[in-house]
Amino acid sequence: MDESIVSRLQSAGLEVISPFAGTEGPSTEQAFQRVVHIDAKPVERITVSTADAALQVNSSWRSHALSAGVISDDGSFLVAVGLRHPWVQVRLTETTDISAFEGADDELLFVTRSITGHSVCAATTEEGEYWILVLDFPQP
């Protein structure tokens, strides 16, 4: 795995386990398409200008990811590091902070999915807000 990808994930406080070799569930491209789709509806919105917005989006993403079954019992899940890269299996740590994925333009796009592929939870920046999205992917 590319060292810059490992470094980026670790800088967000994630424990990198390995690239995901499984073929079940949506690809990173399929997940991104649903997350950035015009009809995507957030389950929660947080105003970017809120004083503790980064803390709120991190906490909200974690809560929704747990509720949706994205995060497994051992704290592991899959994260997308780009459209053309496979999923990477990671684990939450006490220092995980998804705001580290915010780009220089203050845009956040953090897309995660369950290892089984049944659920995706993402945090994005849209129209001056952080959006938390939860998407179901039916099992075949």
N, C-alpha and C positions, 0 to 999 in steps of 0.2 A: 504494500500500500504506500502511496506517495507520502513522504515525510511532512509535506506542507499540510496535507489533509489531517494527518495524525496530530500535528501541532495545533491546528485550528480547533479540533475537537477537544484536545486536552486543555487548551486555553479557556474553553467554556466550562471546564471542570468535569468533563465526561471521561470515564475510563473507557479506552478503546479496546474492544475485544478482538474483532476481526472483520474483514469484508464478509458480507452475507452471501453465501453460496446458494441459498435456496431459490427455487423458481416459483413457488406458490405466492399468491397475493399480487397486488399491483406493483408495477415497476416504479422507479422514481419518476419517470416521465408521466405515467398515468396518474400518480398522486399529485404531482405539480399541476397537471391540467385541471383536476377537480378543485384544487385549492385556489388557483387564480382565475377560475371560471367566473364569468359575470353573474351567474346565479348563485354563487357561493354565499351562504348565510352564516355569519358568525354566531357562536353560542354566547360570546361575551365580547364587549368592546371596552377599551380603556383609552381615554384621551392621552395622546402623546405628551401634551404639555403638563400633565399632572406631575407634581413634585416627585413622587415615588413611583412613576410609571414603570420603570425597568423592574423594580421589585414586584410590582403588581402583576406585570405580564409574566414574569418568571413563576410566581406563585399560582396564577390562574392556569397557565399552560400545564404545570405539574398536576394540579387538581383535576383538570379535565382529562389529561392523558391517563391518569390513574383510573378515573371513573369509566372511561371508554375502553379500558383494558389494553391500552397501548403499552403501558409499562408492566412487565411481568413481575411475578412475586420476588424474583432476585434483583429487581431494579433494572433489568436490561430491556432494550428496545432497539429499533432500527432508526437511523437518521440518514436523511438525504444530504449529500455534500455537493450536489449539482445534478442537472438533468441527465447528463451523459455518464454519470458514475453509478455503480451499483450501490445498494444500501450498505451501510456500515453498522455492525452491531456494537452498541455501546452500553454502558451502565451508568446510572445516576450516582453521584457522590454527594457528600455534604456541601461541596463547593460549586455544584452545577449552577450555572447562570446563563440562560439562553440569550440574554441581551448581548453577550459577546459575539453573537452572530449578526449584530447590526452592522451594516456597511457604513462606509464613509459618508454616504448620503442620508444617514439616519433611517435607512430602510431595513426592516427586519423580515427575513423569510427563513423560518425554521420549520421543516417538515419532518415529521416522525411517523412511524407506523409500528403496529404490533408485529411480533415475530411471525405470528400465524397469518398476518395479512388482512385480518378482518376489519381493522380500524386504523384510521389516520388522524393525528392531531397536529395542527399547525398553528404557528403564531406568525402573523404578517402585519405589515404596516399598510393601511388603506385610509386615504382621505383624512389624515391627521389623527388617526386612531390606530391602536393595536387591535387586531382582531384575533380571537381564538376560534379556530374552526375544528369541528369534529365531523369526520366523514366515515360512513360505513361502506365497506366493500363486501358484498355478499359472497359467502363461500360457495364454491361450485358443488 
